[in-house]
Amino acid sequence: MSETDFLTGCFSKEVISPMLDKIKAECKIYKVPFSVLVIDLDHFKAYNDKYGHIDGDEALKYFASTLRLSLREEETTIFRFGGDEFVIVFSGKNSKEARLTTISLMKNLKRRPFLSGGRIFKLRFSAGIASYPSDGNEVETILQKADKAMYFSKTHGRGKVTLHSHILRVKIKSVLFVLIGALLIVGVLSYLKNSSYRDQIMEWLKRETGKASTVLTSVSIKTNDKAPDTVYLKSGRVLKGVIVRDNEDGIELNLSLQTGAGSVMIRRSDIERISPRQKHE
């Protein structure tokens, strides 16, 4: 069994379990944490399919060299887990510390694009982190949780680092965002519904007043505290409200309706008679 991967020079997948057991035993003795970082390159399959496995292998070797250069001062163990997936173990670091190092790694990778055949390929990755003992006491559990966090990053925009302990928090935030959005949509739909009611009232007034030009708008005037003016139309309809403007062309009547207050312009030629309101002392 080879301890190293022939392509990248990283430790191979076959030795990850025994080496993690050893790291866990040491951390348990010294009562310090360790974190597991699972990395998967973004859109690597598409690059591999487009340019071929030779270019793909060169990109993987370049990525592995970037890992070693970026983490040479860190107490880390780097594995190639398979394909374009890598596992990095940070001895003595909790998940938040490992996340800061991973973000720094992302920045270094951004500054070192892969050049092959005159083409520049900007390597990016999605990552997940789980830690001992906060995320579990068993090596396999920590590895599985880091892998789950990586897939969470992969399915939520790529190019991200997710802590397994934060997945639930992110999901709750997403649910709250959806709920707030739903409430806003309900509010808009409610407004549009009211607007539709006003349009229906306007059309009704146009039909009932014949040739009258009507304009219905929202106003703040209420008529509950006054006896209304009564306008008798030639069409036989009766409207009650407060006359706020009266000239030779017609009147403007404020109405109090079930769907809210509004005003309507009525032509003089469409009015049979007007019964003024009785003012309260």
N, C-alpha and C positions, 0 to 999 in steps of 0.2 A: 504494500500500500504506500503510494507516494504521498509525502507530506505536503508537497507544493504542486501547484497547477503549472503544467508545462508551458502554457501560453503567457500568463501574466506574472508568474513568479510568486504569487500570493499563496497562502496556505490553501489546501484543497478542502472540498466539502467533507471528505471522508474523515478528516481529523478534527472537525469543529466540535463534536460532542465531547471527546476526551479532553481537548484543550479548554473548553468552557468549564468542564468539571474541575480542572486544575485551577483555573482562574477563580472560580467560585470558592474553592477550598481556601485559597490564599486570602481572598477578601473577607471570608468569614472569620479567619484567624485574626486579622488586623481590624475587623469591624468597620470595613469601608465598603461602599457600593461599587458596582460595576454596571455599565450600560451596554446594550447591544443595539447597534445601528444596522438596519437592513436597507440597502440601496438598490434601486432598479433604474437603469438608464431610460430616459424618455425618448420614445419614437426610434429606438435603436433598430427594431425589426425592420421598419420601413427603410432605414438607411442600408441595412444589411441586404435586403431584397433588391434595392435599387442599384447598389454599387458592388455587390458581391461579398463573399465571405473573407476574401483576402483583405480588402479594405476594412471590413468589419472587425477582423482580428487585430489589425493595426490600431484601430480606434480603441479596442479593449485594452491593449498593451499601453497605449498612451494614457488612458484613464487610470490604469493601475499605477503608472509612474507618477501621475498627478496626486493620487492618494498618498503614496509614500513620501513625496516631496512636501506635501501639505501637512502631513502628520508625523514627520520625522522627530519632532521634539515632544510628541505626545507618547504616553504609555499605551500603545494600541497594538492589537493583533488583527491583521487583515486577511480575510478569506475570500476566495471566489466561490460563491455558492452554486453557480451554474449559469450558463448563458451570459446575460448582461447583468446578473444580480451578484452583489457583493455584501459581505457581512463584516462589520468592524466592531471590535470589542474594546471599550474604553475602561481600563482598570482604574478604580478609585474615583470615577466620576458618576454623579447622579444624572438623571435624565435631562435636567435643565442645563447642566454644564456640557453634556454631550451635544445638546441642541445648538448651543453657541458655537462649538467647534465645527459642527456640521454646516452651519450658516457660513462660517469662515471658509470652509472647504468649497462651498458653492461659489463664493466670490472668487476664489483662486481659480476654479475651473472656468469661470466666465472670462478670466484674464488670459487663459491658455486654450484658445480654440484649436481644434484638431485640423491640421492641414494635410491633405492627401490628393495627389494628382491635380494640383492647382485649385482644389475645392476646399473651402473652409466649412467645417462642421462644428457647430457650437454644441458641445456636450452638456446635457442637463440631466438631472436625476430627481426622482421622488424618493422620499426616505421616511422610515418609521423607527421610533426608539422605544425600548422598554428597559427597565432597570431592576437590578437586584438590590435590596429585597422589597422595594416598594411595589413592584408589579408582580412579584412571585418569588418563591424560594427554589423552584425547580428550573434547571437550565432549559429544558424543552419548552416549559411554559413561557419563559422570558423570550425565547427565540420566536415562538408562535405569535406572541403579542406584538413583538417588533415587526414581524412580517405583516400582521393584520393592520398595524398603524401605517406601514408603507403602502399597502393597497388602498387605505383610506386616502392618503395623499394622492395616489394615482387616479382615483376616481373623483377627486374633488379639486381638479384644476392642474395637477402635475406641478413639478418644480417646487414642491413644498416639503417641509419637515413636520411630521406629526408625532406628538408624544402619545403613547397608548392611553395614558392617564387623562388626556385631554379630549379623547374621542367623544365621550358622553357630553362634555361641556359644549363642544362644537355642534353636536347634533341638537342639543337644547337651543342653542343660539339660532340654528337654522330653522327649527320649528317656530321659535318666537318671531323670527323674520317673516316666515310664511304667514303666521297668524296676523301680524301687524299689516302685512300687505293685503291679506283678505279683508281686514276691517276697513282699510282705506278703499278697497274696491267696493265693498258694501256701501260705504258712505257716498262714493261717486255714483253708484247705481241708484241709491236713494235720491240723490240730487237730480239725476236725469229723469227719474220717475216723476218727481215733483214738477220738473220742467215740462214733461209730457202732459201732466194734468193741466198746467197753465195753458199749454197749447190747445188742449181740448176745450177748455173754457173759452179761449179766444175764438175758436172756430164756432162754438155754440152761440156766442154773442153776435158774431158776424151773421150767422144764419137767422137769428131772431130779430135783428135790427135791420134786415134787408140790405140797403145800400150803405149802411153806417160804416164808417172807417173806425175800427177799434184797435186799441193798443193796450195790451195787458202787461203790466210790470209790477214787480214787488215793491211795496211801500210799507212804511212803518205806522201809518195812521190807522187807528182802531175806532170802531163806531159803537162798541159795547156800552160806552158811558153816555151815549146820546140817542134820542129818538131820531131815526133816519129820515132823510129826504126820500120821497117816493116819486119815481118817474114812471109815468104810464106811456108806453109806446103804442104807436099806431098799429103795430102787429098784434097787439093784445097782451103782450108780455108786460110784467111789472118788475122794475128793478128798485132795490132799496139800498141807500148808502148815504154818503156825505158829498154834497156838491162842493168842490174845491175851486172850480173855475166856471164862469158863466159869461159867454159873449154872444155876439150875433150869429156866429157860426154853429155854436152848440155848447154843450156842457162837458165837464170832466167830473165823473162820479167815482168816488172811492168806494170800493165794495169790501165787505167782510165775508169771505167764503170759507168753506170747510177745509180747503187746501191752503189757505193763507189769504192775506190781504192783497188787493190789486186795484188798479184804476182802469176806467174805460172811457173813451171819448165817444159821445153820441151826437150825431148831427141834429140840428134844430128841426129839420124837415121830417125827422123820424119820431119826434116827440108829440104825443097827444096832449098831455098836460103834466104839470109838476105840482106835487103837494109838499110844501116846505116842512122841514122837521120842526118840532116844538122844542124850543130851548128851555133847559132846566135852569131854575133860579139858583 
